[in-house]
Amino acid sequence: MPPFVSFFLRRLLGALPVLIVVLVGSFLLLEAASGDAVDSYVARSGAMDAEQMAQLRQEWGLDQGPLHRFRAYASALAQGDLGWSTAFERPVGSVIAERLPVTLLLMGIATALAFFLGSLLGVLAGARPGSFRDRFLSITSLALYAVPGFWLGLVLIVIFAVDLRWLPIGGIETVASGKSGLARIGDIAAHLVLPVASLAMVYMALYLRLMRDRMGEIWRDPFVRALEARGLSRRRIVWRHVARNAVLPVVTMLGLQAAAMLGGSVVVESVFAIPGFGRLAAEAVARRDTPLLLGVILCSAVTVIIANLLVDLAYGKLDPRVRAGR
């Protein structure tokens, strides 16, 4: 078997126990919480007597014991059925399929922007440690990293959407605009500028500092001094040797921050009124919709696992020792 395929299968098999633990743990935590979907429904809709509440619990399958409900949920899940959403009165799979692509688009663009800009600025800062450029970028990155994402989003809305009126305030696209093709793509892109910027800036600062600090360590390695003694230009040493070795921990952090990026989307989507996966999770919690919340948690775990798997594959390409299992 080729080493690349073996490496991929090892990572894939290692993800299965994680999904099982996430599923069982999430179910137990939700069962330990007080109240259920019927209580939330009664609180929203008004008065309901005990007999009507008991009948509704029977219709929704909430009158069974936890073990029976978990067996039924696991059996349906094995057949690809995520259950029925009591809040939306639709299959959980269709609700998630409607919201997840929006969040994946937001996360994907923000992650790519944060990684590439952060790495590039980190190289510029670490190319000459102690210079004015290094100090300026380091202070700027520290300030960005200290700013809460929701506050940054609100500031961007006030400046670019309210005062300057350059960009839309929120949403994913203009409601009932009738646009299609390139016009619709441009409309969605305009709506994504501010949320992507507010989500990416914090992580861009993290990657910048990590890249800069790692380059500072590599500059002190003996092989760099040997390259300088051979007469190689500083530009070639920076891009061909120092930056190439320094990017490895940044790639590792990219996988570790996948879950944090997904969690940050909850706040960003709330600030910008984006109907994505993060807002869906908040709605599921507010309405005590256990099947929907389990589906959200499970899909979130799968998303994070896939992101880490892609990072592992990229790391294996960058460092053959990882791919060989050494």
FIDO-677809 format. One record per residue (C-alpha): x, z, y; residue number from 1. Coordinates in nm, 3 decimals. Layout:
<pts>
<pt c1="X" c3="Z" c2="Y" marlum="NUM"/>
...
</pts>
This chain:
<pts>
<pt c1="0.000" c3="0.000" c2="0.000" marlum="1"/>
<pt c1="0.138" c3="-0.089" c2="0.345" marlum="2"/>
<pt c1="0.253" c3="0.215" c2="0.547" marlum="3"/>
<pt c1="0.014" c3="0.135" c2="0.830" marlum="4"/>
<pt c1="-0.290" c3="0.133" c2="0.598" marlum="5"/>
<pt c1="-0.176" c3="0.453" c2="0.428" marlum="6"/>
<pt c1="-0.131" c3="0.619" c2="0.767" marlum="7"/>
<pt c1="-0.481" c3="0.511" c2="0.873" marlum="8"/>
<pt c1="-0.646" c3="0.636" c2="0.551" marlum="9"/>
<pt c1="-0.473" c3="0.975" c2="0.574" marlum="10"/>
<pt c1="-0.606" c3="1.028" c2="0.925" marlum="11"/>
<pt c1="-0.953" c3="0.908" c2="0.827" marlum="12"/>
<pt c1="-0.979" c3="1.140" c2="0.527" marlum="13"/>
<pt c1="-0.857" c3="1.431" c2="0.737" marlum="14"/>
<pt c1="-1.146" c3="1.376" c2="0.979" marlum="15"/>
<pt c1="-1.421" c3="1.426" c2="0.716" marlum="16"/>
<pt c1="-1.377" c3="1.805" c2="0.680" marlum="17"/>
<pt c1="-1.381" c3="1.833" c2="1.059" marlum="18"/>
<pt c1="-1.722" c3="1.664" c2="1.077" marlum="19"/>
<pt c1="-1.860" c3="1.894" c2="0.806" marlum="20"/>
<pt c1="-1.736" c3="2.206" c2="0.983" marlum="21"/>
<pt c1="-1.876" c3="2.084" c2="1.317" marlum="22"/>
<pt c1="-2.215" c3="2.009" c2="1.160" marlum="23"/>
<pt c1="-2.250" c3="2.341" c2="0.976" marlum="24"/>
<pt c1="-2.112" c3="2.548" c2="1.263" marlum="25"/>
<pt c1="-2.338" c3="2.381" c2="1.519" marlum="26"/>
<pt c1="-2.645" c3="2.433" c2="1.302" marlum="27"/>
<pt c1="-2.567" c3="2.803" c2="1.252" marlum="28"/>
<pt c1="-2.507" c3="2.858" c2="1.624" marlum="29"/>
<pt c1="-2.834" c3="2.690" c2="1.717" marlum="30"/>
<pt c1="-3.019" c3="2.893" c2="1.458" marlum="31"/>
<pt c1="-2.873" c3="3.213" c2="1.601" marlum="32"/>
<pt c1="-3.011" c3="3.133" c2="1.947" marlum="33"/>
<pt c1="-3.347" c3="3.281" c2="2.039" marlum="34"/>
<pt c1="-3.654" c3="3.059" c2="2.079" marlum="35"/>
<pt c1="-3.720" c3="2.705" c2="1.959" marlum="36"/>
<pt c1="-3.861" c3="2.373" c2="2.076" marlum="37"/>
<pt c1="-4.219" c3="2.504" c2="2.064" marlum="38"/>
<pt c1="-4.135" c3="2.787" c2="2.306" marlum="39"/>
<pt c1="-3.977" c3="2.536" c2="2.543" marlum="40"/>
<pt c1="-4.277" c3="2.303" c2="2.511" marlum="41"/>
<pt c1="-4.522" c3="2.585" c2="2.588" marlum="42"/>
<pt c1="-4.314" c3="2.690" c2="2.891" marlum="43"/>
<pt c1="-4.332" c3="2.335" c2="3.031" marlum="44"/>
<pt c1="-4.690" c3="2.239" c2="2.939" marlum="45"/>
<pt c1="-4.876" c3="2.565" c2="2.999" marlum="46"/>
<pt c1="-5.073" c3="2.816" c2="2.793" marlum="47"/>
<pt c1="-5.113" c3="2.773" c2="2.417" marlum="48"/>
<pt c1="-5.256" c3="3.024" c2="2.172" marlum="49"/>
<pt c1="-5.074" c3="3.149" c2="1.863" marlum="50"/>
<pt c1="-5.271" c3="2.925" c2="1.626" marlum="51"/>
<pt c1="-5.183" c3="2.610" c2="1.819" marlum="52"/>
<pt c1="-4.815" c3="2.715" c2="1.834" marlum="53"/>
<pt c1="-4.812" c3="2.773" c2="1.457" marlum="54"/>
<pt c1="-4.967" c3="2.432" c2="1.398" marlum="55"/>
<pt c1="-4.710" c3="2.265" c2="1.624" marlum="56"/>
<pt c1="-4.425" c3="2.441" c2="1.444" marlum="57"/>
<pt c1="-4.566" c3="2.314" c2="1.115" marlum="58"/>
<pt c1="-4.583" c3="1.956" c2="1.249" marlum="59"/>
<pt c1="-4.223" c3="1.975" c2="1.369" marlum="60"/>
<pt c1="-4.099" c3="2.143" c2="1.051" marlum="61"/>
<pt c1="-3.997" c3="2.462" c2="1.232" marlum="62"/>
<pt c1="-4.201" c3="2.687" c2="1.003" marlum="63"/>
<pt c1="-3.949" c3="2.644" c2="0.718" marlum="64"/>
<pt c1="-3.646" c3="2.866" c2="0.666" marlum="65"/>
<pt c1="-3.301" c3="2.775" c2="0.805" marlum="66"/>
<pt c1="-3.160" c3="2.683" c2="0.464" marlum="67"/>
<pt c1="-3.452" c3="2.451" c2="0.387" marlum="68"/>
<pt c1="-3.423" c3="2.283" c2="0.729" marlum="69"/>
<pt c1="-3.049" c3="2.234" c2="0.690" marlum="70"/>
<pt c1="-3.090" c3="2.077" c2="0.346" marlum="71"/>
<pt c1="-3.358" c3="1.845" c2="0.482" marlum="72"/>
<pt c1="-3.141" c3="1.754" c2="0.782" marlum="73"/>
<pt c1="-2.829" c3="1.694" c2="0.570" marlum="74"/>
<pt c1="-3.028" c3="1.483" c2="0.323" marlum="75"/>
<pt c1="-3.172" c3="1.269" c2="0.603" marlum="76"/>
<pt c1="-2.830" c3="1.244" c2="0.768" marlum="77"/>
<pt c1="-2.677" c3="1.113" c2="0.448" marlum="78"/>
<pt c1="-2.929" c3="0.828" c2="0.470" marlum="79"/>
<pt c1="-2.841" c3="0.756" c2="0.834" marlum="80"/>
<pt c1="-3.142" c3="0.938" c2="0.983" marlum="81"/>
<pt c1="-3.055" c3="1.176" c2="1.269" marlum="82"/>
<pt c1="-3.405" c3="1.321" c2="1.283" marlum="83"/>
<pt c1="-3.692" c3="1.325" c2="1.531" marlum="84"/>
<pt c1="-3.654" c3="1.430" c2="1.894" marlum="85"/>
<pt c1="-3.933" c3="1.671" c2="1.990" marlum="86"/>
<pt c1="-3.850" c3="1.632" c2="2.360" marlum="87"/>
<pt c1="-3.862" c3="1.251" c2="2.375" marlum="88"/>
<pt c1="-4.099" c3="1.201" c2="2.078" marlum="89"/>
<pt c1="-3.870" c3="0.930" c2="1.943" marlum="90"/>
<pt c1="-3.606" c3="0.906" c2="1.670" marlum="91"/>
<pt c1="-3.284" c3="1.078" c2="1.774" marlum="92"/>
<pt c1="-3.084" c3="0.768" c2="1.683" marlum="93"/>
<pt c1="-3.269" c3="0.548" c2="1.932" marlum="94"/>
<pt c1="-3.233" c3="0.806" c2="2.211" marlum="95"/>
<pt c1="-2.858" c3="0.837" c2="2.151" marlum="96"/>
<pt c1="-2.813" c3="0.460" c2="2.118" marlum="97"/>
<pt c1="-2.974" c3="0.425" c2="2.462" marlum="98"/>
<pt c1="-2.753" c3="0.682" c2="2.636" marlum="99"/>
<pt c1="-2.417" c3="0.674" c2="2.455" marlum="100"/>
<pt c1="-2.297" c3="0.328" c2="2.574" marlum="101"/>
<pt c1="-2.323" c3="0.439" c2="2.938" marlum="102"/>
<pt c1="-2.099" c3="0.740" c2="2.877" marlum="103"/>
<pt c1="-1.853" c3="0.541" c2="2.666" marlum="104"/>
<pt c1="-1.824" c3="0.287" c2="2.949" marlum="105"/>
<pt c1="-1.766" c3="0.564" c2="3.203" marlum="106"/>
<pt c1="-1.517" c3="0.747" c2="2.980" marlum="107"/>
<pt c1="-1.332" c3="0.433" c2="2.877" marlum="108"/>
<pt c1="-1.272" c3="0.307" c2="3.230" marlum="109"/>
<pt c1="-1.183" c3="0.654" c2="3.361" marlum="110"/>
<pt c1="-0.944" c3="0.722" c2="3.072" marlum="111"/>
<pt c1="-0.768" c3="0.387" c2="3.105" marlum="112"/>
<pt c1="-0.737" c3="0.424" c2="3.481" marlum="113"/>
<pt c1="-0.609" c3="0.783" c2="3.459" marlum="114"/>
<pt c1="-0.357" c3="0.700" c2="3.187" marlum="115"/>
<pt c1="-0.207" c3="0.389" c2="3.341" marlum="116"/>
<pt c1="-0.201" c3="0.510" c2="3.702" marlum="117"/>
<pt c1="-0.082" c3="0.856" c2="3.601" marlum="118"/>
<pt c1="0.195" c3="0.716" c2="3.382" marlum="119"/>
<pt c1="0.305" c3="0.465" c2="3.647" marlum="120"/>
<pt c1="0.313" c3="0.722" c2="3.926" marlum="121"/>
<pt c1="0.488" c3="0.964" c2="3.689" marlum="122"/>
<pt c1="0.761" c3="0.705" c2="3.632" marlum="123"/>
<pt c1="0.797" c3="0.652" c2="4.007" marlum="124"/>
<pt c1="0.825" c3="1.028" c2="4.061" marlum="125"/>
<pt c1="1.061" c3="1.087" c2="3.770" marlum="126"/>
<pt c1="1.287" c3="0.790" c2="3.843" marlum="127"/>
<pt c1="1.465" c3="0.992" c2="4.110" marlum="128"/>
<pt c1="1.407" c3="1.367" c2="4.056" marlum="129"/>
<pt c1="1.423" c3="1.573" c2="4.375" marlum="130"/>
<pt c1="1.366" c3="1.279" c2="4.610" marlum="131"/>
<pt c1="1.098" c3="1.271" c2="4.881" marlum="132"/>
<pt c1="0.884" c3="1.043" c2="4.667" marlum="133"/>
<pt c1="0.909" c3="1.286" c2="4.376" marlum="134"/>
<pt c1="0.812" c3="1.587" c2="4.590" marlum="135"/>
<pt c1="0.525" c3="1.401" c2="4.758" marlum="136"/>
<pt c1="0.373" c3="1.279" c2="4.430" marlum="137"/>
<pt c1="0.420" c3="1.619" c2="4.265" marlum="138"/>
<pt c1="0.240" c3="1.803" c2="4.548" marlum="139"/>
<pt c1="-0.038" c3="1.543" c2="4.556" marlum="140"/>
<pt c1="-0.092" c3="1.562" c2="4.181" marlum="141"/>
<pt c1="-0.102" c3="1.942" c2="4.193" marlum="142"/>
<pt c1="-0.365" c3="1.930" c2="4.467" marlum="143"/>
<pt c1="-0.578" c3="1.680" c2="4.272" marlum="144"/>
<pt c1="-0.551" c3="1.881" c2="3.953" marlum="145"/>
<pt c1="-0.671" c3="2.193" c2="4.132" marlum="146"/>
<pt c1="-0.983" c3="2.024" c2="4.274" marlum="147"/>
<pt c1="-1.303" c3="2.066" c2="4.064" marlum="148"/>
<pt c1="-1.446" c3="1.736" c2="3.948" marlum="149"/>
<pt c1="-1.797" c3="1.801" c2="4.078" marlum="150"/>
<pt c1="-1.665" c3="1.892" c2="4.425" marlum="151"/>
<pt c1="-1.455" c3="1.577" c2="4.434" marlum="152"/>
<pt c1="-1.760" c3="1.373" c2="4.336" marlum="153"/>
<pt c1="-1.969" c3="1.525" c2="4.614" marlum="154"/>
<pt c1="-1.695" c3="1.456" c2="4.869" marlum="155"/>
<pt c1="-1.671" c3="1.093" c2="4.757" marlum="156"/>
<pt c1="-2.049" c3="1.056" c2="4.786" marlum="157"/>
<pt c1="-2.052" c3="1.196" c2="5.140" marlum="158"/>
<pt c1="-1.765" c3="0.973" c2="5.257" marlum="159"/>
<pt c1="-1.822" c3="0.641" c2="5.081" marlum="160"/>
<pt c1="-2.198" c3="0.644" c2="5.011" marlum="161"/>
<pt c1="-2.354" c3="0.845" c2="5.295" marlum="162"/>
<pt c1="-2.121" c3="0.797" c2="5.593" marlum="163"/>
<pt c1="-1.961" c3="0.458" c2="5.529" marlum="164"/>
<pt c1="-2.240" c3="0.318" c2="5.307" marlum="165"/>
<pt c1="-1.991" c3="0.115" c2="5.111" marlum="166"/>
<pt c1="-2.108" c3="0.220" c2="4.764" marlum="167"/>
<pt c1="-2.429" c3="0.339" c2="4.596" marlum="168"/>
<pt c1="-2.501" c3="0.712" c2="4.587" marlum="169"/>
<pt c1="-2.580" c3="0.734" c2="4.216" marlum="170"/>
<pt c1="-2.734" c3="0.582" c2="3.909" marlum="171"/>
<pt c1="-2.587" c3="0.321" c2="3.678" marlum="172"/>
<pt c1="-2.751" c3="0.018" c2="3.842" marlum="173"/>
<pt c1="-3.007" c3="-0.069" c2="4.107" marlum="174"/>
<pt c1="-3.357" c3="0.006" c2="3.980" marlum="175"/>
<pt c1="-3.582" c3="-0.301" c2="3.936" marlum="176"/>
<pt c1="-3.323" c3="-0.526" c2="4.101" marlum="177"/>
<pt c1="-3.393" c3="-0.816" c2="3.866" marlum="178"/>
<pt c1="-3.023" c3="-0.901" c2="3.853" marlum="179"/>
<pt c1="-2.867" c3="-1.062" c2="3.548" marlum="180"/>
<pt c1="-2.535" c3="-1.204" c2="3.438" marlum="181"/>
<pt c1="-2.242" c3="-1.159" c2="3.675" marlum="182"/>
<pt c1="-2.466" c3="-1.020" c2="3.948" marlum="183"/>
<pt c1="-2.574" c3="-0.734" c2="3.722" marlum="184"/>
<pt c1="-2.216" c3="-0.670" c2="3.609" marlum="185"/>
<pt c1="-2.110" c3="-0.647" c2="3.973" marlum="186"/>
<pt c1="-2.397" c3="-0.409" c2="4.048" marlum="187"/>
<pt c1="-2.300" c3="-0.180" c2="3.757" marlum="188"/>
<pt c1="-1.933" c3="-0.195" c2="3.863" marlum="189"/>
<pt c1="-2.026" c3="-0.088" c2="4.219" marlum="190"/>
<pt c1="-2.225" c3="0.208" c2="4.082" marlum="191"/>
<pt c1="-1.934" c3="0.314" c2="3.859" marlum="192"/>
<pt c1="-1.664" c3="0.322" c2="4.128" marlum="193"/>
<pt c1="-1.734" c3="0.674" c2="4.255" marlum="194"/>
<pt c1="-1.805" c3="0.847" c2="3.920" marlum="195"/>
<pt c1="-1.500" c3="0.683" c2="3.760" marlum="196"/>
<pt c1="-1.282" c3="0.789" c2="4.052" marlum="197"/>
<pt c1="-1.403" c3="1.150" c2="4.044" marlum="198"/>
<pt c1="-1.354" c3="1.173" c2="3.667" marlum="199"/>
<pt c1="-1.020" c3="0.990" c2="3.654" marlum="200"/>
<pt c1="-0.836" c3="1.155" c2="3.945" marlum="201"/>
<pt c1="-0.804" c3="1.497" c2="3.782" marlum="202"/>
<pt c1="-0.666" c3="1.355" c2="3.458" marlum="203"/>
<pt c1="-0.446" c3="1.108" c2="3.643" marlum="204"/>
<pt c1="-0.279" c3="1.407" c2="3.809" marlum="205"/>
<pt c1="-0.225" c3="1.568" c2="3.467" marlum="206"/>
<pt c1="-0.061" c3="1.258" c2="3.319" marlum="207"/>
<pt c1="0.150" c3="1.213" c2="3.632" marlum="208"/>
<pt c1="0.294" c3="1.563" c2="3.609" marlum="209"/>
<pt c1="0.347" c3="1.539" c2="3.233" marlum="210"/>
<pt c1="0.528" c3="1.205" c2="3.263" marlum="211"/>
<pt c1="0.738" c3="1.325" c2="3.554" marlum="212"/>
<pt c1="0.840" c3="1.652" c2="3.382" marlum="213"/>
<pt c1="0.927" c3="1.477" c2="3.056" marlum="214"/>
<pt c1="1.140" c3="1.221" c2="3.238" marlum="215"/>
<pt c1="1.322" c3="1.506" c2="3.412" marlum="216"/>
<pt c1="1.416" c3="1.646" c2="3.071" marlum="217"/>
<pt c1="1.528" c3="1.309" c2="2.933" marlum="218"/>
<pt c1="1.757" c3="1.247" c2="3.230" marlum="219"/>
<pt c1="1.970" c3="1.537" c2="3.102" marlum="220"/>
<pt c1="2.003" c3="1.395" c2="2.750" marlum="221"/>
<pt c1="2.351" c3="1.272" c2="2.646" marlum="222"/>
<pt c1="2.230" c3="0.922" c2="2.556" marlum="223"/>
<pt c1="2.121" c3="0.862" c2="2.918" marlum="224"/>
<pt c1="2.466" c3="0.955" c2="3.046" marlum="225"/>
<pt c1="2.614" c3="0.721" c2="2.787" marlum="226"/>
<pt c1="2.395" c3="0.439" c2="2.917" marlum="227"/>
<pt c1="2.508" c3="0.511" c2="3.272" marlum="228"/>
<pt c1="2.871" c3="0.509" c2="3.159" marlum="229"/>
<pt c1="2.817" c3="0.164" c2="3.005" marlum="230"/>
<pt c1="2.719" c3="0.033" c2="3.349" marlum="231"/>
<pt c1="2.349" c3="-0.031" c2="3.293" marlum="232"/>
<pt c1="2.142" c3="-0.051" c2="3.611" marlum="233"/>
<pt c1="1.925" c3="0.247" c2="3.697" marlum="234"/>
<pt c1="1.611" c3="0.033" c2="3.690" marlum="235"/>
<pt c1="1.682" c3="-0.077" c2="3.332" marlum="236"/>
<pt c1="1.759" c3="0.278" c2="3.222" marlum="237"/>
<pt c1="1.434" c3="0.403" c2="3.376" marlum="238"/>
<pt c1="1.200" c3="0.143" c2="3.228" marlum="239"/>
<pt c1="1.371" c3="0.054" c2="2.899" marlum="240"/>
<pt c1="1.488" c3="0.397" c2="2.788" marlum="241"/>
<pt c1="1.372" c3="0.700" c2="2.989" marlum="242"/>
<pt c1="1.010" c3="0.598" c2="3.050" marlum="243"/>
<pt c1="0.969" c3="0.465" c2="2.696" marlum="244"/>
<pt c1="1.067" c3="0.802" c2="2.547" marlum="245"/>
<pt c1="0.876" c3="1.003" c2="2.805" marlum="246"/>
<pt c1="0.543" c3="0.830" c2="2.738" marlum="247"/>
<pt c1="0.510" c3="0.978" c2="2.385" marlum="248"/>
<pt c1="0.382" c3="1.324" c2="2.492" marlum="249"/>
<pt c1="0.152" c3="1.153" c2="2.745" marlum="250"/>
<pt c1="-0.006" c3="0.955" c2="2.461" marlum="251"/>
<pt c1="-0.048" c3="1.279" c2="2.266" marlum="252"/>
<pt c1="-0.220" c3="1.441" c2="2.564" marlum="253"/>
<pt c1="-0.447" c3="1.138" c2="2.588" marlum="254"/>
<pt c1="-0.596" c3="1.228" c2="2.251" marlum="255"/>
<pt c1="-0.615" c3="1.600" c2="2.326" marlum="256"/>
<pt c1="-0.803" c3="1.533" c2="2.651" marlum="257"/>
<pt c1="-1.070" c3="1.315" c2="2.485" marlum="258"/>
<pt c1="-1.299" c3="1.614" c2="2.430" marlum="259"/>
<pt c1="-1.236" c3="1.742" c2="2.783" marlum="260"/>
<pt c1="-1.313" c3="1.399" c2="2.925" marlum="261"/>
<pt c1="-1.641" c3="1.392" c2="2.731" marlum="262"/>
<pt c1="-1.727" c3="1.739" c2="2.859" marlum="263"/>
<pt c1="-1.638" c3="1.638" c2="3.214" marlum="264"/>
<pt c1="-1.882" c3="1.350" c2="3.191" marlum="265"/>
<pt c1="-2.168" c3="1.603" c2="3.173" marlum="266"/>
<pt c1="-2.088" c3="1.726" c2="3.524" marlum="267"/>
<pt c1="-2.013" c3="1.381" c2="3.666" marlum="268"/>
<pt c1="-2.333" c3="1.231" c2="3.525" marlum="269"/>
<pt c1="-2.533" c3="1.517" c2="3.675" marlum="270"/>
<pt c1="-2.372" c3="1.472" c2="4.017" marlum="271"/>
<pt c1="-2.424" c3="1.095" c2="4.022" marlum="272"/>
<pt c1="-2.761" c3="1.094" c2="3.838" marlum="273"/>
<pt c1="-2.626" c3="0.871" c2="3.560" marlum="274"/>
<pt c1="-2.853" c3="0.856" c2="3.253" marlum="275"/>
<pt c1="-2.572" c3="0.905" c2="3.003" marlum="276"/>
<pt c1="-2.476" c3="1.114" c2="2.705" marlum="277"/>
<pt c1="-2.379" c3="1.418" c2="2.912" marlum="278"/>
<pt c1="-2.717" c3="1.447" c2="3.082" marlum="279"/>
<pt c1="-2.884" c3="1.394" c2="2.745" marlum="280"/>
<pt c1="-2.700" c3="1.698" c2="2.608" marlum="281"/>
<pt c1="-2.814" c3="1.906" c2="2.905" marlum="282"/>
<pt c1="-3.173" c3="1.793" c2="2.854" marlum="283"/>
<pt c1="-3.156" c3="1.873" c2="2.482" marlum="284"/>
<pt c1="-3.035" c3="2.226" c2="2.559" marlum="285"/>
<pt c1="-3.302" c3="2.280" c2="2.826" marlum="286"/>
<pt c1="-3.580" c3="2.165" c2="2.593" marlum="287"/>
<pt c1="-3.441" c3="2.341" c2="2.283" marlum="288"/>
<pt c1="-3.448" c3="2.013" c2="2.095" marlum="289"/>
<pt c1="-3.237" c3="2.109" c2="1.793" marlum="290"/>
<pt c1="-3.233" c3="1.768" c2="1.612" marlum="291"/>
<pt c1="-3.133" c3="1.591" c2="1.934" marlum="292"/>
<pt c1="-2.868" c3="1.851" c2="2.017" marlum="293"/>
<pt c1="-2.724" c3="1.827" c2="1.665" marlum="294"/>
<pt c1="-2.715" c3="1.450" c2="1.699" marlum="295"/>
<pt c1="-2.539" c3="1.478" c2="2.035" marlum="296"/>
<pt c1="-2.281" c3="1.722" c2="1.895" marlum="297"/>
<pt c1="-2.222" c3="1.509" c2="1.585" marlum="298"/>
<pt c1="-2.181" c3="1.187" c2="1.786" marlum="299"/>
<pt c1="-1.952" c3="1.368" c2="2.030" marlum="300"/>
<pt c1="-1.735" c3="1.485" c2="1.740" marlum="301"/>
<pt c1="-1.723" c3="1.132" c2="1.597" marlum="302"/>
<pt c1="-1.627" c3="0.994" c2="1.941" marlum="303"/>
<pt c1="-1.345" c3="1.246" c2="1.981" marlum="304"/>
<pt c1="-1.221" c3="1.186" c2="1.625" marlum="305"/>
<pt c1="-1.218" c3="0.809" c2="1.679" marlum="306"/>
<pt c1="-1.031" c3="0.855" c2="2.008" marlum="307"/>
<pt c1="-0.771" c3="1.075" c2="1.837" marlum="308"/>
<pt c1="-0.744" c3="0.828" c2="1.550" marlum="309"/>
<pt c1="-0.671" c3="0.547" c2="1.795" marlum="310"/>
<pt c1="-0.413" c3="0.766" c2="1.967" marlum="311"/>
<pt c1="-0.252" c3="0.844" c2="1.629" marlum="312"/>
<pt c1="-0.234" c3="0.473" c2="1.551" marlum="313"/>
<pt c1="-0.080" c3="0.401" c2="1.892" marlum="314"/>
<pt c1="0.165" c3="0.688" c2="1.843" marlum="315"/>
<pt c1="0.256" c3="0.546" c2="1.503" marlum="316"/>
<pt c1="0.337" c3="0.214" c2="1.668" marlum="317"/>
<pt c1="0.546" c3="0.381" c2="1.937" marlum="318"/>
<pt c1="0.725" c3="0.619" c2="1.697" marlum="319"/>
<pt c1="0.778" c3="0.475" c2="1.345" marlum="320"/>
<pt c1="0.872" c3="0.823" c2="1.217" marlum="321"/>
<pt c1="0.507" c3="0.929" c2="1.254" marlum="322"/>
<pt c1="0.380" c3="0.622" c2="1.070" marlum="323"/>
<pt c1="0.622" c3="0.686" c2="0.785" marlum="324"/>
<pt c1="0.495" c3="1.043" c2="0.756" marlum="325"/>
<pt c1="0.832" c3="1.203" c2="0.831" marlum="326"/>
</pts>
